[in-house]
Amino acid sequence: MNTADVLRFASFSLAGARTRTLLMVAAMAIGVASVVVLTSLGEGARRYVAGQFSSLGTHLLIVFPGRSETTGNPGMLLGETPRDLTLDDALTLTRSRAIRRIAPLTVGAALVSTHKRSRETPVLGSTAEMLEIRKMSMGQGQFLPGGDPRQALPVCVLGDKVRRELFGNQPAVGEWLRIGDRRFRVIGVLAAQGQSMGFDTDELVIVPVASAQMLFNTSSLFRILIEARGRESIEHAKQDALDILAQRHDGEKDVTVVTQDAILATFDRILRALTLAVAGIAAISLSVAGILIMNVMLIAVSQRRQEIGLLKAIGAAPAQIRMLFFAEAAVLSFAGALAGLVLGFSGSFVIGRIYPVLPSVPPWWAVAAAFGTALVTGILFSVAPARRASRLDPIESLARH
Amino acid sequence: MIRLDGIQRVFQVGDQAVHALRDIDLSIGAGEYLSIMGPSGSGKSTLLNLIGLLDRPSAGIYRLDGGDVTGLSDEEQARVRRDKIGFVFQFFHLIPRLSAAANIELPLLLAGVPAEQRKTRVAQLIRDFGLAGRETHRPDQLSGGQRQRVAIARATVMEPAVILADEPTGNLDRATGQEVMNILEGLAASGVTLLLVTHDPEIGNRASRKLRMVDGRIVADERASS
């Protein structure tokens, strides 16, 4: 009996018991579909985070004050707070050959007002390099001017939403507004770009770093953003930054430098684990489908005793009988898996439509695994029924009951 | 062709041993037409099943075509059954979801005969057995006589040397039974060995050799003088 004949015979048997077949295909399909949908959600979340990070700019390092690990240094015991990062710290970093550019960052919130309207807005102090490092783009006008960052120029750049709220349809560039107790001239508006790593750039007001320090009456920095020269110099840049800052801080290693890759890798690991966990849960529903198939196959064997007896009488060997039942299970699982894929893909398509920010595409490994598991469980769980069928006594099976 | 020596078949029913066949010695030549008659429980079906390799004797030796088939494995017996033996049953035992043609084709399918040959062979039998126009009908769309003709076609499709028929007319009316007997006897006349188990003396007496069984023993073995 060749494979095509076996499959044809199996398909006929399945078509002969339509309700049973449909139920089993549905069970299998739901299992496979849930694997596909759930993993595509997990994978979507992972890609979303990865996308967020790469929108931050590539080869990015972030310096912030304080150390991430606690060691027994005497400063802690004496209640000494970590030394602040200063603008000079930041500017010194450009000495490293591994570092292409830096952008110091100061943040605060202030009341921003025109003569008509006002609102409370996060204010970011930085330099001209910020635009490049954060890969932002301008809507109108220009970004902060270059030149000496220690100079507190009275200019500002608005996020798109801030512009709309303060100026409405009126032109904003060239206008004066008040931030806190100082007056600034609007020299540019950022293009609308939405959320990026917790900062909604649409709601920001950006001023030169020195102006922000004056506004908030501080000499410290919130962060220093560093762009390394290339992917391979990220580690080098990190080491240089640590060395330079330690040197400036009397040998005290009191800053933390994280690379975007490290953060990304952590998120990646967490989300991948999450996806796997979710896939595991979905796989349980697949094995439930497998057990259902076994049950129904066992019933089918007892219902089809006469047929099995007849097949034996006309010369079917036990191995052939087993093969026929395997083939049935295989055809069934294949149909179920296929239906499940269709269901799963349309499901994740719908999710993608509802939540467009989630790139919900099921990962290929999950699709392959779901398909494979469906086939394997289906066939594995048909071993017992197939054996039972092949061992039926033909005389008893043929006896009219 | 068929040789049974000292065949015993004992069934264990509860803690009681039931002797379905006791000490059967029987030799059947190629092309013989033989009927087995006897009351219910006399062991005639058991004997037929044994000859058809659906059952194994508790003791004794069964030779088919000179070879000992008693000790063959299940797989080997299935092969012998497929190639040399055709069964015809009282209740036809057609597969309900398959068409008449597909039912006839089954043994060829199991034997792995290529599709082309299968088709010509089945078409041939459908003509021979007067089933033209019915090949796509499913068994429940056929009359009893037609069903039995499909079953006989299935039994002969592998061109077996032996046909074993267990009450082939038991479920048919007289006229249809007659028609089926004619077909079977036609096969016998063409050289096939035909073993017929029946209750009906009128049918049994048509055979050229008649066995009578009682209590698991052959009590009479008559050959018609022809």
Interface residues (C-beta under 8 A of the other chain):
Chain A: M1 N2 D5 F9 F12 S13 A15 G16 Q306 E307 G309 L310 L311 K312 A313 I314 G315 A316 A317 P318 A319 Q320 P394 I395 L398 R400
Chain B: N49 G52 L54 D55 D74 E75 A78 R79 R81 R82 D83 I85 G86 F87 F89 Q90 F91 H93 I95 P96 R97 L98 A102 L106 P107 L109 L110 A111 G112 A115 R154 A155 M158
